Amino acid sequence: MTEPFFIINPNANTGRIGKNLEYYLGIIKNHFGSFEYRVTQFPRHEVEIAKKAIEQGYKYIVAVGGDGTETNIGDIPVSYTHL
């Protein structure tokens, strides 16, 4: 799939991402047009979400959160992505 898939940690930036989620989704839509997203619900949930997105064929995964969110997604083994 060519549209980006966003993984959003609502607890990032001291919870401001979650409190202003609709605002951020509007910004993303203005810049990217069509996109899919999921919001994390528990620690390391971003890994599970990213793996499912990869299995569904998404090529572009975008992490919206803090260092942990990005690092956890980035640490998914390349072998998992079937590259």
DRENZA-65995 format. One record per residue: y negated, x, z of N, C-alpha, C in turn; residue in one letter; residue number from 1. Coordinates in steps of 0.001 Angstrom, whole numbers, padded with zeros to 6 digits. Layout:
<pts>
<n_north = Y n_east = X n_up = Z ca_north = Y ca_east = X ca_up = Z c_north = Y c_east = X c_up = Z residuo = A num = NUM>
...
</pts>
This chain:
<pts>
<n_north = 001173 n_east = 000845 n_up = 000000 ca_north = 000000 ca_east = 000000 ca_up = 000000 c_north = -001234 c_east = 000889 c_up = 000000 residuo = M num = 1>
<n_north = -002234 n_east = 000460 n_up = -000729 ca_north = -003411 ca_east = 001310 ca_up = -000861 c_north = -004507 c_east = 000996 c_up = 000149 residuo = T num = 2>
<n_north = -004488 n_east = -000194 n_up = 000744 ca_north = -005522 ca_east = -000472 ca_up = 001736 c_north = -005183 c_east = 000241 c_up = 003043 residuo = E num = 3>
<n_north = -006203 n_east = 000599 n_up = 003816 ca_north = -005944 ca_east = 001311 ca_up = 005064 c_north = -005402 c_east = 000376 c_up = 006145 residuo = P num = 4>
<n_north = -004652 n_east = 000961 n_up = 007060 ca_north = -004121 ca_east = 000247 ca_up = 008218 c_north = -004768 c_east = 000869 c_up = 009454 residuo = F num = 5>
<n_north = -005471 n_east = 000069 n_up = 010229 ca_north = -006189 ca_east = 000557 ca_up = 011402 c_north = -005407 c_east = 000241 c_up = 012669 residuo = F num = 6>
<n_north = -005324 n_east = 001220 n_up = 013533 ca_north = -004728 ca_east = 001036 ca_up = 014858 c_north = -005863 c_east = 001220 c_up = 015850 residuo = I num = 7>
<n_north = -006133 n_east = 000166 n_up = 016611 ca_north = -007313 ca_east = 000146 ca_up = 017469 c_north = -006906 c_east = 000119 c_up = 018936 residuo = I num = 8>
<n_north = -007424 n_east = 001070 n_up = 019691 ca_north = -007203 ca_east = 001112 ca_up = 021132 c_north = -008406 c_east = 000435 c_up = 021794 residuo = N num = 9>
<n_north = -008221 n_east = -000785 n_up = 022323 ca_north = -009347 ca_east = -001519 ca_up = 022895 c_north = -009886 c_east = -000891 c_up = 024184 residuo = P num = 10>
<n_north = -009122 n_east = -000010 n_up = 024793 ca_north = -009554 ca_east = 000630 ca_up = 026034 c_north = -010402 c_east = 001873 c_up = 025798 residuo = N num = 11>
<n_north = -010513 n_east = 002287 n_up = 024537 ca_north = -011284 ca_east = 003487 ca_up = 024222 c_north = -012764 c_east = 003265 c_up = 024537 residuo = A num = 12>
<n_north = -013431 n_east = 004370 n_up = 024779 ca_north = -014863 ca_east = 004348 ca_up = 025100 c_north = -015127 c_east = 003427 c_up = 026289 residuo = N num = 13>
<n_north = -014329 n_east = 003622 n_up = 027339 ca_north = -014439 ca_east = 002852 ca_up = 028578 c_north = -014357 c_east = 001349 c_up = 028334 residuo = T num = 14>
<n_north = -013507 n_east = 000941 n_up = 027401 ca_north = -013287 ca_east = -000466 ca_up = 027117 c_north = -014298 c_east = -001084 c_up = 026167 residuo = G num = 15>
<n_north = -015261 n_east = -000309 n_up = 025711 ca_north = -016287 ca_east = -000860 ca_up = 024819 c_north = -015724 c_east = -001275 c_up = 023456 residuo = R num = 16>
<n_north = -014680 n_east = -000575 n_up = 023007 ca_north = -014086 ca_east = -000944 ca_up = 021716 c_north = -013533 c_east = -002373 c_up = 021801 residuo = I num = 17>
<n_north = -012787 n_east = -002661 n_up = 022838 ca_north = -012223 ca_east = -004004 ca_up = 022995 c_north = -013278 c_east = -005070 c_up = 023202 residuo = G num = 18>
<n_north = -014300 n_east = -004765 n_up = 023996 ca_north = -015367 ca_east = -005734 ca_up = 024270 c_north = -016172 c_east = -006055 c_up = 023017 residuo = K num = 19>
<n_north = -016238 n_east = -005123 n_up = 022092 ca_north = -017029 ca_east = -005295 ca_up = 020868 c_north = -016145 c_east = -005278 c_up = 019619 residuo = N num = 20>
<n_north = -014910 n_east = -005713 n_up = 019755 ca_north = -013941 ca_east = -005616 ca_up = 018664 c_north = -014433 c_east = -006309 c_up = 017394 residuo = L num = 21>
<n_north = -014974 n_east = -007496 n_up = 017500 ca_north = -015435 ca_east = -008220 ca_up = 016305 c_north = -016536 c_east = -007443 c_up = 015586 residuo = E num = 22>
<n_north = -017399 n_east = -006804 n_up = 016328 ca_north = -018458 ca_east = -005981 ca_up = 015741 c_north = -017849 c_east = -004835 c_up = 014937 residuo = Y num = 23>
<n_north = -016893 n_east = -004128 n_up = 015539 ca_north = -016257 ca_east = -002990 ca_up = 014855 c_north = -015446 c_east = -003448 c_up = 013642 residuo = Y num = 24>
<n_north = -014779 n_east = -004581 n_up = 013753 ca_north = -014024 ca_east = -005102 ca_up = 012607 c_north = -014970 c_east = -005431 c_up = 011450 residuo = L num = 25>
<n_north = -016153 n_east = -005916 n_up = 011765 ca_north = -017145 ca_east = -006192 ca_up = 010734 c_north = -017593 c_east = -004926 c_up = 010026 residuo = G num = 26>
<n_north = -017806 n_east = -003868 n_up = 010780 ca_north = -018195 ca_east = -002582 ca_up = 010187 c_north = -017084 c_east = -002072 c_up = 009274 residuo = I num = 27>
<n_north = -015844 n_east = -002144 n_up = 009759 ca_north = -014708 ca_east = -001683 ca_up = 008947 c_north = -014632 c_east = -002487 c_up = 007652 residuo = I num = 28>
<n_north = -014763 n_east = -003804 n_up = 007747 ca_north = -014697 ca_east = -004653 ca_up = 006550 c_north = -015806 c_east = -004301 c_up = 005564 residuo = K num = 29>
<n_north = -017010 n_east = -004037 n_up = 006064 ca_north = -018123 ca_east = -003674 ca_up = 005183 c_north = -017852 c_east = -002379 c_up = 004429 residuo = N num = 30>
<n_north = -017157 n_east = -001457 n_up = 005055 ca_north = -016913 ca_east = -000152 ca_up = 004440 c_north = -015630 c_east = -000104 c_up = 003607 residuo = H num = 31>
<n_north = -014611 n_east = -000837 n_up = 004018 ca_north = -013302 ca_east = -000720 ca_up = 003372 c_north = -012856 c_east = -001970 c_up = 002623 residuo = F num = 32>
<n_north = -013517 n_east = -003085 n_up = 002841 ca_north = -013059 ca_east = -004321 ca_up = 002215 c_north = -011771 c_east = -004780 c_up = 002872 residuo = G num = 33>
<n_north = -010727 n_east = -004918 n_up = 002092 ca_north = -009439 ca_east = -005385 ca_up = 002596 c_north = -008769 c_east = -004332 c_up = 003470 residuo = S num = 34>
<n_north = -008279 n_east = -004750 n_up = 004623 ca_north = -007561 ca_east = -003843 ca_up = 005516 c_north = -006709 c_east = -004656 c_up = 006481 residuo = F num = 35>
<n_north = -005746 n_east = -004000 n_up = 007059 ca_north = -004913 ca_east = -004586 ca_up = 008113 c_north = -005160 c_east = -003792 c_up = 009386 residuo = E num = 36>
<n_north = -004908 n_east = -004426 n_up = 010522 ca_north = -005070 ca_east = -003706 ca_up = 011787 c_north = -004176 c_east = -004312 c_up = 012868 residuo = Y num = 37>
<n_north = -003935 n_east = -003521 n_up = 013865 ca_north = -003262 ca_east = -003966 ca_up = 015085 c_north = -003987 c_east = -003326 c_up = 016266 residuo = R num = 38>
<n_north = -003969 n_east = -004035 n_up = 017379 ca_north = -004606 ca_east = -003560 ca_up = 018605 c_north = -003507 c_east = -003146 c_up = 019574 residuo = V num = 39>
<n_north = -003657 n_east = -001965 n_up = 020165 ca_north = -002660 ca_east = -001497 ca_up = 021124 c_north = -002714 c_east = -002354 c_up = 022387 residuo = T num = 40>
<n_north = -001554 n_east = -002475 n_up = 023039 ca_north = -001465 ca_east = -003308 ca_up = 024231 c_north = -000986 c_east = -002547 c_up = 025464 residuo = Q num = 41>
<n_north = -000473 n_east = -001344 n_up = 025254 ca_north = 000014 ca_east = -000549 ca_up = 026375 c_north = 000012 c_east = 000923 c_up = 025964 residuo = F num = 42>
<n_north = 000139 n_east = 001848 n_up = 026931 ca_north = 000115 ca_east = 003275 ca_up = 026598 c_north = 001171 c_east = 003639 c_up = 025542 residuo = P num = 43>
<n_north = 000780 n_east = 004432 n_up = 024580 ca_north = 001603 ca_east = 004946 ca_up = 023483 c_north = 002058 c_east = 003859 c_up = 022507 residuo = R num = 44>
<n_north = 001532 n_east = 002673 n_up = 022623 ca_north = 001860 ca_east = 001587 ca_up = 021705 c_north = 001465 c_east = 001966 c_up = 020274 residuo = H num = 45>
<n_north = 000450 n_east = 002818 n_up = 020148 ca_north = -000003 ca_east = 003233 ca_up = 018822 c_north = 001098 c_east = 003913 c_up = 018015 residuo = E num = 46>
<n_north = 002018 n_east = 004594 n_up = 018689 ca_north = 003126 ca_east = 005266 ca_up = 017992 c_north = 004042 c_east = 004224 c_up = 017358 residuo = V num = 47>
<n_north = 004402 n_east = 003215 n_up = 018112 ca_north = 005256 ca_east = 002132 ca_up = 017603 c_north = 004575 c_east = 001404 c_up = 016437 residuo = E num = 48>
<n_north = 003288 n_east = 001110 n_up = 016600 ca_north = 002546 ca_east = 000418 ca_up = 015547 c_north = 002492 c_east = 001272 c_up = 014286 residuo = I num = 49>
<n_north = 002201 n_east = 002561 n_up = 014438 ca_north = 002107 ca_east = 003457 ca_up = 013273 c_north = 003437 c_east = 003562 c_up = 012540 residuo = A num = 50>
<n_north = 004515 n_east = 003689 n_up = 013274 ca_north = 005831 ca_east = 003786 ca_up = 012636 c_north = 006140 c_east = 002525 c_up = 011837 residuo = K num = 51>
<n_north = 005825 n_east = 001359 n_up = 012386 ca_north = 006070 ca_east = 000108 ca_up = 011662 c_north = 005198 c_east = 000028 c_up = 010414 residuo = K num = 52>
<n_north = 003958 n_east = 000470 n_up = 010526 ca_north = 003061 ca_east = 000452 ca_up = 009365 c_north = 003587 c_east = 001372 c_up = 008263 residuo = A num = 53>
<n_north = 004091 n_east = 002529 n_up = 008643 ca_north = 004669 ca_east = 003468 ca_up = 007673 c_north = 005887 c_east = 002835 c_up = 007003 residuo = I num = 54>
<n_north = 006737 n_east = 002198 n_up = 007816 ca_north = 007923 ca_east = 001536 ca_up = 007264 c_north = 007535 c_east = 000434 c_up = 006276 residuo = E num = 55>
<n_north = 006395 n_east = -000203 n_up = 006504 ca_north = 005933 ca_east = -001272 ca_up = 005626 c_north = 005262 c_east = -000729 c_up = 004366 residuo = Q num = 56>
<n_north = 005098 n_east = 000589 n_up = 004296 ca_north = 004558 ca_east = 001187 ca_up = 003080 c_north = 003102 c_east = 001586 c_up = 003116 residuo = G num = 57>
<n_north = 002469 n_east = 001485 n_up = 004268 ca_north = 001063 ca_east = 001899 ca_up = 004351 c_north = 000974 c_east = 003412 c_up = 004224 residuo = Y num = 58>
<n_north = 000032 n_east = 003858 n_up = 003402 ca_north = -000166 ca_east = 005288 ca_up = 003158 c_north = -001323 c_east = 005846 c_up = 003969 residuo = K num = 59>
<n_north = -002237 n_east = 004980 n_up = 004396 ca_north = -003443 ca_east = 005419 ca_up = 005100 c_north = -003512 c_east = 004742 c_up = 006459 residuo = Y num = 60>
<n_north = -003294 n_east = 005524 n_up = 007502 ca_north = -003346 ca_east = 005038 ca_up = 008872 c_north = -004617 c_east = 005600 c_up = 009501 residuo = I num = 61>
<n_north = -005436 n_east = 004719 n_up = 010065 ca_north = -006686 ca_east = 005135 ca_up = 010689 c_north = -006641 c_east = 004785 c_up = 012172 residuo = V num = 62>
<n_north = -006849 n_east = 005783 n_up = 013016 ca_north = -006848 ca_east = 005578 ca_up = 014460 c_north = -008272 c_east = 005335 c_up = 014940 residuo = A num = 63>
<n_north = -008460 n_east = 004254 n_up = 015703 ca_north = -009746 ca_east = 003965 ca_up = 016314 c_north = -009515 c_east = 003992 c_up = 017812 residuo = V num = 64>
<n_north = -009938 n_east = 005062 n_up = 018424 ca_north = -009732 ca_east = 005223 ca_up = 019858 c_north = -010129 c_east = 006618 c_up = 020269 residuo = G num = 65>
<n_north = -009613 n_east = 007023 n_up = 021382 ca_north = -009929 ca_east = 008350 ca_up = 021888 c_north = -008962 c_east = 009410 c_up = 021391 residuo = G num = 66>
<n_north = -009082 n_east = 010581 n_up = 021977 ca_north = -008255 ca_east = 011718 ca_up = 021575 c_north = -006767 c_east = 011404 c_up = 021678 residuo = D num = 67>
<n_north = -006361 n_east = 010698 n_up = 022709 ca_north = -004943 ca_east = 010392 ca_up = 022891 c_north = -004394 c_east = 009519 c_up = 021780 residuo = G num = 68>
<n_north = -005156 n_east = 008526 n_up = 021369 ca_north = -004721 ca_east = 007639 ca_up = 020289 c_north = -004480 c_east = 008437 c_up = 019020 residuo = T num = 69>
<n_north = -005458 n_east = 009260 n_up = 018659 ca_north = -005338 ca_east = 010046 ca_up = 017428 c_north = -004223 c_east = 011073 c_up = 017517 residuo = E num = 70>
<n_north = -004122 n_east = 011741 n_up = 018651 ca_north = -003089 ca_east = 012764 ca_up = 018818 c_north = -001697 c_east = 012149 c_up = 018749 residuo = T num = 71>
<n_north = -001499 n_east = 011034 n_up = 019418 ca_north = -000178 ca_east = 010398 ca_up = 019426 c_north = 000245 c_east = 009958 c_up = 018029 residuo = N num = 72>
<n_north = -000679 n_east = 009437 n_up = 017254 ca_north = -000349 ca_east = 009043 ca_up = 015885 c_north = -000109 c_east = 010281 c_up = 015029 residuo = I num = 73>
<n_north = -000950 n_east = 011280 n_up = 015196 ca_north = -000813 ca_east = 012511 ca_up = 014421 c_north = 000454 c_east = 013283 c_up = 014727 residuo = G num = 74>
<n_north = 001024 n_east = 013070 n_up = 015900 ca_north = 002237 ca_east = 013787 ca_up = 016300 c_north = 003527 c_east = 013153 c_up = 015780 residuo = D num = 75>
<n_north = 003420 n_east = 012033 n_up = 015056 ca_north = 004628 ca_east = 011423 ca_up = 014492 c_north = 005213 c_east = 012428 c_up = 013507 residuo = I num = 76>
<n_north = 006488 n_east = 012761 n_up = 013639 ca_north = 007082 ca_east = 013782 ca_up = 012758 c_north = 006949 c_east = 013434 c_up = 011278 residuo = P num = 77>
<n_north = 006633 n_east = 014435 n_up = 010494 ca_north = 006508 ca_east = 014242 ca_up = 009044 c_north = 007806 c_east = 013705 c_up = 008476 residuo = V num = 78>
<n_north = 008941 n_east = 014124 n_up = 009040 ca_north = 010223 ca_east = 013644 ca_up = 008543 c_north = 010329 c_east = 012130 c_up = 008677 residuo = S num = 79>
<n_north = 009644 n_east = 011553 n_up = 009651 ca_north = 009678 ca_east = 010105 ca_up = 009817 c_north = 008976 c_east = 009404 c_up = 008670 residuo = Y num = 80>
<n_north = 007944 n_east = 010038 n_up = 008143 ca_north = 007145 ca_east = 009396 ca_up = 007106 c_north = 007810 c_east = 009500 c_up = 005733 residuo = T num = 81>
<n_north = 008956 n_east = 010158 n_up = 005641 ca_north = 009700 ca_east = 010270 ca_up = 004394 c_north = 008930 c_east = 010973 c_up = 003298 residuo = H num = 82>
<n_north = 008121 n_east = 011949 n_up = 003693 ca_north = 007338 ca_east = 012703 ca_up = 002698 c_north = 008144 c_east = 013839 c_up = 002142 residuo = L num = 83>
</pts>
